[in-house]
């Protein structure tokens, strides 16, 4: 396992900040060291050159008196072509020539640094002009050396040591500041982690704290809460599904058990009749299970939307229905939505079957566009639904008295499945007011364009 994988995000960010700051500050320190050295050398050579030129300008005899020096440039020597020191400042008197270097005639001023075992000297070598040499020394070549001892800032590595120490101290400070800031920034994440750790399957109502703002942590908290909400909704659906199935299957399963026990206990019971009754009960159980699974799939499974023409879909479904109760269609052309055609067909089928079951003479179906929505209304001329029951009919297994009489074998899940499909398509399904009968209205968003 590599080192980064063993470190926490907190430690990785701190280490990265420290290393990056150290690299950046080291680069700045190197640049600063070079700049300081170059500036110091230029200033020293400017002073030594000025001292040499001033002394040459003041010479009026072959052996000039010792020059008056400054504390910065205290080593001045006049050397003849034989390498002998003709005149020198007090600090340079009694010592050999500062250098054996002799500038060429075409470049009479040179800056140099030469070192011995004792010290390093920075100096400027200046040759007087030929006119000056002719006037003072009869044309013999001479040279003036003006220099000083190399300062400690250039002779030692003290500057590099100071800059390196400063870069290291600042990098450590920045790493410490990063540690504190990252810990402060990750505090909401730790709060989210602790809250998520408290969430259990038996209690999905907890939500993580949402910090203000729109940064990544705030978006993470909102996404976590949305995920927990969807998870809670899915678990609630599963619990509701299990509760409803167990409740609805209890009665038919009890009846099935009773039929089979009677067939075993009483010899006068016709086994064929008992088996036929058991099969009928099992068919009802199978119907309940299939429709409950369909309802669960609609609520929890994503669908792949397609372009669906509701007008064509309604005409196709009406054409398949029997003509005992006529169906009249009032539809605009090409009313298109985005959705699952199989699920939408099932909704239309449920609404048409329900309307034909309760209608007296006919059923009216209309398909229109209204306010950016596709509207499908199915109206029968039956007894209608009392306003107090208009929401109850969409609950699973809820069947009104009139519905039980007209369809004793129904499961009471058709309208629940239809509303779930409508909601999965960002639409609605409801019962609205009508002069006569029940009016079911399906509303879906129109397809773009």
Residue pairs with C-beta under 8 A, 6 or more apart in sequence:
4 12
7 15
9 182
9 186
10 179
10 182
10 183
10 186
13 178
13 182
14 175
14 178
14 179
14 182
15 175
17 174
17 175
17 178
18 171
18 172
18 174
18 175
18 178
21 170
21 171
21 174
21 175
22 167
22 168
22 171
25 166
25 167
25 170
25 171
26 164
26 167
28 167
29 160
29 163
29 164
29 166
29 167
32 163
33 159
33 160
33 163
36 153
36 159
37 153
37 154
37 159
40 151
40 153
40 154
41 122
41 154
44 72
44 122
44 148
44 151
45 111
45 122
45 124
47 70
47 72
47 73
47 148
48 73
48 111
48 122
48 123
48 124
48 146
48 147
48 148
49 109
49 111
49 124
49 126
49 146
51 67
51 69
51 70
51 73
51 76
51 124
51 146
52 76
52 124
52 125
52 126
52 144
52 145
52 146
53 126
55 64
55 67
55 76
55 78
55 144
55 146
56 126
56 128
56 132
56 144
58 64
58 67
59 78
59 128
59 132
59 136
60 136
61 136
62 86
62 136
62 137
63 86
63 87
64 78
64 86
64 87
65 87
66 87
66 88
66 89
66 90
66 93
67 76
67 87
67 89
69 75
69 76
69 89
69 90
69 91
72 148
73 146
73 147
73 148
74 89
74 90
74 91
74 92
74 148
75 89
75 91
75 92
75 98
75 121
75 123
75 145
75 146
75 147
75 148
75 149
76 88
76 89
76 92
76 144
76 145
76 146
76 147
77 85
77 87
77 88
77 89
77 92
77 97
77 98
77 144
77 145
78 85
78 86
78 87
78 88
78 142
78 143
78 144
79 85
79 86
79 97
79 142
79 143
79 144
79 145
80 86
80 137
80 140
80 141
80 142
81 140
81 141
81 142
83 97
83 100
84 97
85 92
85 93
85 95
85 96
85 97
86 142
88 94
88 95
92 98
92 145
97 145
98 114
98 121
98 123
98 145
98 147
99 112
99 114
99 123
99 125
99 145
101 110
101 112
101 114
101 125
102 125
102 127
102 141
102 143
103 109
103 110
103 125
103 126
103 127
103 143
105 127
105 130
108 126
108 127
108 128
108 129
109 124
109 125
109 126
109 127
110 124
110 125
111 122
111 123
111 124
112 122
112 123
112 124
112 125
113 120
113 121
113 122
113 123
113 150
114 120
114 121
114 123
115 121
115 150
119 149
119 150
120 149
120 150
120 155
121 147
121 148
121 149
121 150
122 147
122 148
122 149
122 150
122 154
123 145
123 146
123 147
123 148
124 145
124 146
124 147
125 143
125 144
125 145
126 143
126 144
126 146
127 141
127 142
127 143
127 144
128 136
128 142
128 143
128 144
130 139
133 139
133 140
133 141
133 142
136 142
152 158
153 159
185 217
188 209
188 211
188 217
188 218
188 221
189 217
189 220
191 208
191 209
192 208
192 209
192 217
192 220
192 221
192 224
195 206
195 207
195 208
195 209
196 208
196 224
198 206
199 206
199 228
201 235
204 228
204 231
204 232
204 235
205 232
206 228
207 225
207 228
207 229
208 221
208 224
208 225
208 228
209 221
210 218
210 221
210 222
210 225
211 217
211 218
211 221
212 218
234 300
237 296
237 299
237 300
238 296
240 396
241 292
241 295
241 296
244 292
244 396
244 397
245 288
245 289
245 292
247 397
248 288
248 397
248 411
249 285
249 288
249 289
252 281
252 284
252 285
252 288
253 281
253 285
255 281
256 278
256 281
256 282
256 285
259 274
259 277
259 278
259 281
260 274
260 278
262 269
262 274
263 269
263 271
263 274
263 275
284 409
284 411
287 409
287 411
288 411
288 413
291 411
291 413
291 414
291 417
292 396
292 413
294 346
294 413
294 417
295 396
295 413
295 416
295 417
295 420
298 343
298 417
298 420
298 421
298 424
299 420
299 424
303 339
303 340
303 343
303 424
303 425
304 340
305 338
305 339
305 340
305 425
306 338
306 339
306 340
306 341
307 336
307 338
307 447
308 336
308 337
308 338
308 339
308 341
308 344
308 447
309 334
309 335
309 336
310 335
310 336
310 337
310 344
310 367
310 374
310 376
310 444
311 331
311 332
311 333
311 334
311 335
311 367
313 341
313 344
313 345
313 348
314 329
314 331
314 348
314 365
314 367
314 376
315 329
315 331
317 345
317 348
317 349
317 352
318 327
318 329
318 352
318 365
321 327
321 352
321 356
322 356
324 356
325 355
325 356
325 359
325 361
325 362
325 363
326 361
326 362
326 363
327 352
327 355
327 356
327 362
327 363
327 364
327 365
328 362
328 363
328 364
328 365
329 365
329 366
329 367
330 364
330 365
330 366
330 367
331 365
331 366
331 367
331 368
332 367
332 368
332 369
335 367
335 368
335 369
335 374
335 446
336 374
336 446
336 447
337 344
337 374
337 425
337 444
337 445
337 446
337 447
338 425
338 445
338 447
338 448
339 425
339 444
340 421
340 425
343 421
343 424
343 425
344 421
344 425
346 417
346 418
346 421
347 417
347 418
347 421
347 422
347 429
347 442
348 376
350 414
350 415
350 417
350 418
351 376
351 378
351 418
351 440
351 442
352 363
352 365
352 378
353 414
354 378
354 414
354 415
354 438
354 440
355 363
355 378
355 379
355 380
355 438
355 440
356 363
356 380
357 403
357 406
357 407
358 380
358 382
358 383
358 402
358 403
358 406
358 437
358 438
359 380
359 381
359 382
359 437
360 380
360 381
360 382
361 381
362 380
362 381
363 378
363 379
363 380
363 381
364 377
364 378
364 379
364 380
365 376
365 377
365 378
365 379
366 375
366 376
366 377
366 379
367 374
367 375
367 376
368 374
368 375
369 375
369 446
372 445
372 446
373 427
373 443
373 444
373 445
373 446
374 443
374 444
374 445
374 446
375 441
375 442
375 443
376 441
376 442
376 443
376 444
377 432
377 439
377 440
377 441
377 442
378 439
378 440
378 442
379 434
379 437
379 438
379 439
379 440
380 437
380 438
381 436
381 437
382 437
382 438
383 402
383 437
384 434
384 436
384 437
384 438
385 393
385 400
385 431
385 438
389 400
390 430
390 431
392 398
392 400
393 400
393 415
393 431
394 415
394 416
394 418
394 419
394 429
395 416
396 412
396 413
396 416
397 411
397 412
397 413
398 412
399 410
399 412
403 410
403 412
404 410
415 429
418 429
418 442
419 429
422 428
422 429
422 442
422 443
422 444
423 429
425 444
425 445
426 444
426 445
427 442
427 443
427 444
427 445
428 441
428 442
428 443
429 440
429 441
429 442
429 443
430 440
430 441
431 438
431 439
431 440
431 441
432 439
432 440
432 441
433 439
